[in-house]
Amino acid sequence: MTSKYEMIIYWSEQDQSYIVEVPELPGCMADGNSYQEAVRNAEQVINEWIETAKELGRSIPEPKGRLLYA
């Protein structure tokens, strides 16, 4: 399943891996040794984040898609 949440992907020299942050889902992050692995891991973590939020009765933000910057 491909999510529609924005992902910020960058290389971390300190961690020697790609890091993915999902700003619309607080605390939702993943990493991977390759760009593709990091994105796959992020998709899995997004799904787990949503499942956990549902189980806890918390609201799940609607994906906004691309954020606009001024």
Phi, psi and omega per residue, in radians:
M1 nan 2.263 3.103
T2 -1.737 2.185 -3.122
S3 -1.482 2.913 3.120
K4 -1.908 0.231 3.110
Y5 -1.399 2.511 3.097
E6 -1.138 2.422 3.062
M7 -2.141 2.327 3.032
I8 -1.841 2.095 -3.040
I9 -2.079 2.274 3.121
Y10 -2.628 2.778 3.084
W11 -1.504 2.290 3.077
S12 -1.845 1.927 3.104
E13 -1.080 -0.703 -3.125
Q14 -1.078 -0.772 -3.103
D15 -1.566 -0.218 -3.068
Q16 0.949 0.778 3.100
S17 -2.744 2.882 3.045
Y18 -1.432 2.411 3.131
I19 -1.986 2.420 3.083
V20 -2.126 2.198 3.041
E21 -1.973 2.467 3.107
V22 -2.049 1.569 -2.976
P23 -1.068 -0.444 -3.109
E24 -1.363 -0.247 3.121
L25 -2.074 1.728 -3.049
P26 -0.881 2.234 3.096
G27 1.400 0.031 -3.091
C28 -1.506 1.954 -3.125
M29 -2.528 2.776 3.061
A30 -2.641 2.990 3.062
D31 -2.540 3.030 3.106
G32 -2.994 2.782 3.137
N33 -1.292 -0.411 3.058
S34 -2.202 2.863 3.109
Y35 -1.003 -0.822 -3.105
Q36 -1.119 -0.727 3.118
E37 -1.109 -0.707 3.132
A38 -1.091 -0.736 3.125
V39 -1.163 -0.754 3.095
R40 -1.040 -0.782 3.127
N41 -1.101 -0.680 3.127
A42 -1.116 -0.724 3.104
E43 -1.023 -0.740 3.124
Q44 -1.132 -0.768 -3.127
V45 -1.161 -0.646 3.081
I46 -1.044 -0.833 3.132
N47 -1.066 -0.716 3.109
E48 -1.165 -0.668 3.113
W49 -1.049 -0.814 -3.110
I50 -1.141 -0.778 3.102
E51 -1.006 -0.802 -3.129
T52 -1.118 -0.749 3.121
A53 -1.055 -0.726 3.116
K54 -1.095 -0.804 -3.135
E55 -1.058 -0.592 -3.122
L56 -1.563 -0.018 3.133
G57 1.260 0.431 3.140
R58 -1.596 2.731 3.126
S59 -1.313 2.593 3.138
I60 -1.997 2.064 -3.126
P61 -1.084 2.455 3.024
E62 -1.274 2.422 3.093
P63 -1.118 2.335 3.140
K64 -1.638 -0.211 -3.089
G65 1.318 -2.596 -3.079
R66 -1.134 2.246 3.099
L67 -1.465 2.469 3.131
L68 -1.702 2.393 3.124
Y69 -2.056 2.493 3.137
A70 -1.511 nan nan
